[in-house]
Amino acid sequence: MSRGSRASGDRSIIIRFTAALAAVMLVAVLPQAPRAGAQATGAGPGAPVAEGFHWGVATSGFQVEGSNPDSNWKRYTDATSPGGEVDPVGDAVDFWNRYPEDIARAAEMGVNTFRLSVEWARIEPAPGEYDDEALAHYDRIIDSIHGHGMVPMITMVHFTYPGWLADRGGMLSDEAVPAFGRFADLITERWAGDGTMWVTLNEPLVFFKHEMTIGQVAPQDFGRFLDQIVAAHRLGYAAAHRADPDAMVTINEAYLPLATDFTDTLIGDRVADVVDFVGIDYYYGVALNNLTAINAAWDDFAAVRPQPEVIYEAIAHYARSYPGKPIYIVENGMPTNHGARADGVDRGDFLRDTAFWLQRAVADGYPVIGYNQWSLVDNYEWGSYAPRFGLYQVDVLTDPALERRPTTGVEAYREIIANGGVGPDYRPVLPGGWCSLSTIPDSCVNPVTVEGPRVALAG
């Protein structure tokens, strides 16, 4: 290939990837919509979910642990927080030291699955050098989860990686994939078995967006970044199955209905042969009677009105896209702004409404095996302590004691877990969406229903 044709080809690739990235970024700030024509089998939520369903909570290391080691995100917060651009991460909610009480709180609610991530930067502070004390500390955390009768769901990388890898180009480095493979071998050999589940890399598309935020990648790196993620996932999947042939492994992705068929081609379709279940993160919906998602464009997440019914849409989409694969809601939650919402939506109501639609999906035959509530406690939301997702509220910036204070979500989740969902007479409290912007016109005349097959949600 001549120099000119190579340059032209490079520009074409850059244009295609930039266009793809632009579409993904556009959708990332827009919420989700209910599925048109959902085939409800009858009135109410359906029967309680079967015994063995995974009722979980979710956390991530950098966001809750504190005492954070040198990593891509620690460097970014250290550099930007003095100028007020982001909140300093500090000790977060100090889960590193307070894990016994937090794990006990999860168990007390009846939770049977505890999602956490282990910090690669803590375990491998220098290339090829592993910290025995950090590994032993994670041993104690994971043993505590098992000891309370819960299954660990371990995320290998949740947006963070060691500072030394950042110095070498981060996930774009030629060293990144083999280094991740060695890390995956180490942690799966140590913690696989006894039902432990695995998420290899958290939300690849959002991961790329974060890497852009901290200056680690540029738009034209989109294609290579995704190639690296796919290659890394394959190594993580293989490592988990070498350590435990019965391991359940996934790579989770956010549900983005305005472009989900497209985003599936970026990650989901490329790893469909190496996932044991489909992991979904679902947070927002958009419809003609709910355009509040625009607030997410300037990070005012608590101003976005939640649409719990759209979890049904997410489940239906992935069941169609990846038939035969079990489906797990790896993350779902509702933010407040420092503990408050202008619309007054209650966390307990949000959880009960969500359980209603989970039960409806199961009753309608969708292969849903689990649900994780994000998050057990308030945490560091990638630059800010303002968005609060915790079942337990923690005022990190104003309370040195880091007291965990239960929200209404704690009792609601305890009841949901104990009963396998909500009762047959429960009806959603929050107004549903009408006319999904992703499926007009069908969703306007054939919406998902509360009372029987074809009764539209009230707007």
Secondary structure as UniProt FT lines:
FT   HELIX           3..28
FT   TURN            36..37
FT   TURN            51..52
FT   STRAND          54..58
FT   HELIX           61..64
FT   HELIX           72..80
FT   HELIX           81..83
FT   TURN            90..93
FT   HELIX           95..108
FT   TURN            109..110
FT   STRAND          113..117
FT   HELIX           120..123
FT   TURN            127..128
FT   HELIX           132..147
FT   TURN            148..149
FT   STRAND          151..157
FT   HELIX           163..167
FT   TURN            168..169
FT   HELIX           170..172
FT   TURN            174..175
FT   HELIX           176..191
FT   TURN            194..195
FT   STRAND          197..201
FT   HELIX           204..213
FT   TURN            214..215
FT   HELIX           219..221
FT   HELIX           222..243
FT   TURN            245..246
FT   STRAND          248..250
FT   STRAND          253..254
FT   TURN            257..259
FT   HELIX           260..263
FT   HELIX           264..268
FT   HELIX           269..271
FT   HELIX           272..274
FT   STRAND          278..282
FT   TURN            288..289
FT   HELIX           292..298
FT   HELIX           301..303
FT   TURN            308..309
FT   HELIX           310..321
FT   TURN            323..324
FT   STRAND          327..332
FT   STRAND          336..337
FT   TURN            338..339
FT   TURN            342..343
FT   HELIX           347..363
FT   TURN            364..365
FT   STRAND          368..374
FT   STRAND          387..388
FT   STRAND          392..393
FT   TURN            396..398
FT   TURN            400..401
FT   STRAND          405..406
FT   HELIX           408..419
FT   TURN            424..425
FT   TURN            437..438
FT   TURN            440..441
FT   HELIX           442..445
FT   TURN            453..454
//
